[in-house]
Structures are given as C-alpha cells and as structure tokens.
C-alpha cells in the first residue's frame, strides 16, 4: 500500500512539474506553465518565478504542447475557423440562368472544401436551348474550377465570412467542349460553256475545343438557401477554326488570336453541412 501511494505521489509530482511548451509561428519555443488560453492572448509563467505572469498574442502562437501530452493548435485567423460555419450549407446546385437563350442548358455543382476555398464542376448540353444562329448545334461541354474567396486587406477581431459560399472570388478553370453544327459551304465551278456557277451546301461540322481561363466573380447567399453567382473570365483557347461565334458555354477565337472568353449569371440552392 505504501508503495502504491508513493507511486501516485510521484506521478502527481511529475505532472505538476512537467513544463508546457508554447510554439510560436517563427518556431521559437517558450518553456513555461500555461495558465490561461484567452480570446486574444495566452497567459503563462516560468516555474522559477510563478508570481510573474506573462501574456503573448495568440496571433503569434502556432500551438501549445502541454506537459500532459495534450496539444492545442491555435487558429488566430477567424476566417479559417470552421466553427463559424458549422450550421451553414457547404454545397450548392446551380443553373446558368441565361444559357438557354444562347443554345445550351448548364448545370453546376459546387462544394466547399474549407473556408475560402471550394471547387465546382459544370455540365452543359449544347442544343438544349434557343438556336439563335440556326446551325442546329448538338454536343456537350464540361468545366472544372477551383475557387478562392477574397479575404480583406486587413483583419478585425473575429471577422469571418457571413457565409462560407459567399463573397468575391477568382477561379482558374479548364473547359472542354465537343459539338456538331451546320456550316455553310459553296461549291464554285464553270460548266462546259464557260459559265460560272455556285452551289450552296450545308455541311455538318464537328469541333473539339479546349479553354484555360481565369474567372472573376462574386457570389451572394440569401437565407442559407438561395444564391446568385455572377462572373466573367478570360484566357487561352485551342481548337477553333475560321468559323467564329460559337458561344456555347464559352467562346474561343480562331488560332491566329487564341483568346477565350466566358461570362454568366447562375442561380442555385444551398444544401448540406
């Protein structure tokens, strides 16, 4: 019994004397005893002078390693604290509101990965909409984008996004489109009497087009259920020919000046947590 009590006493004594470690963001280590992890600062004292308590700004601290083995990671930027967004929808289904006017129907799925970052994938059906160019288009396109929400130029106490999917953003995007369409051709010839003739021919063309773009946009979320997303984008495109003006999901100019453009207004519904 005496041996057991001695062992317990030694364990308690070791736990009481074990030092904590404050690991700063610059990798500096403070060996001390932590007394309080507050909202703005961490308070501690040195064992050789327990009556003198110090404080360090939490923004300077990476983590605290307690003598008991417990480790606390300090998140000083409230924008990246997931607890602020615990009850918010992290996913959205969207439709490109005006795309049917230009000959396509586009559906989009977006998922938040972490505060300030999300990815989205879009699927467009070419020909499911108004045939404004009368070329009987048919095909499909897909897009993938990685979105980065804008942070403010400076931080204030406990600032965070009002919604995890809301805010201004930029997004690198890759887009791929395959489609068929009617293109007018003319066959010119001279007959046996030397008369000049031309025949009009509607030829069915097919084209695969790729674009790499940077999008800039802003997304609004209302009542954690409805959203509006507006954007414009510019980049490089490959695969166009001399026939210009195929605005199905995105536009790619001929290879002599291979610029790619995109824009849109999307509306959607927020769900999931």
Secondary structure in CASP SS format (residue, H / E / C, confidence):
PFRMAT SS
TARGET T0000
AUTHOR 0000-0000-0000
METHOD secondary structure of the structure
MODEL  1
X C 1.00
X H 1.00
X H 1.00
X H 1.00
X H 1.00
X H 1.00
X H 1.00
X H 1.00
X H 1.00
X H 1.00
X H 1.00
X H 1.00
X H 1.00
X H 1.00
X H 1.00
X H 1.00
X H 1.00
X C 1.00
X C 1.00
X E 1.00
X E 1.00
X E 1.00
X E 1.00
X E 1.00
X C 1.00
X C 1.00
X C 1.00
X C 1.00
X E 1.00
X E 1.00
X E 1.00
X E 1.00
X E 1.00
X E 1.00
X E 1.00
X E 1.00
X E 1.00
X C 1.00
X C 1.00
X C 1.00
X E 1.00
X E 1.00
X E 1.00
X E 1.00
X E 1.00
X E 1.00
X C 1.00
X C 1.00
X E 1.00
X E 1.00
X E 1.00
X E 1.00
X E 1.00
X E 1.00
X E 1.00
X E 1.00
X E 1.00
X H 1.00
X H 1.00
X H 1.00
X E 1.00
X E 1.00
X E 1.00
X E 1.00
X E 1.00
X C 1.00
X C 1.00
X C 1.00
X C 1.00
X C 1.00
X E 1.00
X E 1.00
X E 1.00
X C 1.00
X C 1.00
X C 1.00
X C 1.00
X H 1.00
X H 1.00
X H 1.00
X C 1.00
X H 1.00
X H 1.00
X H 1.00
X H 1.00
X C 1.00
X C 1.00
X C 1.00
X C 1.00
X C 1.00
X E 1.00
X E 1.00
X E 1.00
X E 1.00
X E 1.00
X E 1.00
X C 1.00
X C 1.00
X H 1.00
X H 1.00
X H 1.00
X H 1.00
X C 1.00
X E 1.00
X E 1.00
X E 1.00
X E 1.00
X E 1.00
X E 1.00
X E 1.00
X E 1.00
X E 1.00
X E 1.00
X E 1.00
X C 1.00
X C 1.00
X E 1.00
X E 1.00
X E 1.00
X E 1.00
X E 1.00
X E 1.00
X E 1.00
X E 1.00
X E 1.00
X E 1.00
X C 1.00
X C 1.00
X C 1.00
X C 1.00
X C 1.00
X C 1.00
X C 1.00
X C 1.00
X C 1.00
X C 1.00
X C 1.00
X E 1.00
X E 1.00
X E 1.00
X E 1.00
X E 1.00
X E 1.00
X E 1.00
X E 1.00
X E 1.00
X E 1.00
X E 1.00
X E 1.00
X C 1.00
X C 1.00
X C 1.00
X C 1.00
X C 1.00
X C 1.00
X C 1.00
X C 1.00
X C 1.00
X C 1.00
X C 1.00
X C 1.00
X C 1.00
X C 1.00
X C 1.00
X C 1.00
X C 1.00
X E 1.00
X E 1.00
X E 1.00
X E 1.00
X E 1.00
X E 1.00
X E 1.00
X E 1.00
X E 1.00
X E 1.00
X E 1.00
X E 1.00
X E 1.00
X E 1.00
X E 1.00
X E 1.00
X E 1.00
X E 1.00
X E 1.00
X E 1.00
X E 1.00
X E 1.00
X E 1.00
X E 1.00
X C 1.00
X C 1.00
X C 1.00
X C 1.00
X C 1.00
X E 1.00
X E 1.00
X E 1.00
X E 1.00
X E 1.00
X E 1.00
X E 1.00
X E 1.00
X E 1.00
X E 1.00
X E 1.00
X E 1.00
X E 1.00
X E 1.00
X E 1.00
X E 1.00
X E 1.00
X E 1.00
X E 1.00
X E 1.00
X E 1.00
X E 1.00
X E 1.00
X E 1.00
X E 1.00
X E 1.00
X E 1.00
X C 1.00
X C 1.00
X C 1.00
X E 1.00
X E 1.00
X E 1.00
X E 1.00
X E 1.00
X E 1.00
X E 1.00
X E 1.00
X E 1.00
X E 1.00
X E 1.00
X E 1.00
X E 1.00
X C 1.00
X C 1.00
X C 1.00
X C 1.00
X C 1.00
X C 1.00
X C 1.00
X C 1.00
X C 1.00
X C 1.00
X C 1.00
X C 1.00
X E 1.00
X E 1.00
X C 1.00
X C 1.00
X H 1.00
X H 1.00
X H 1.00
X C 1.00
X E 1.00
X E 1.00
X E 1.00
X E 1.00
X E 1.00
X E 1.00
X E 1.00
X E 1.00
X E 1.00
X E 1.00
X E 1.00
X E 1.00
X E 1.00
X C 1.00
X C 1.00
END
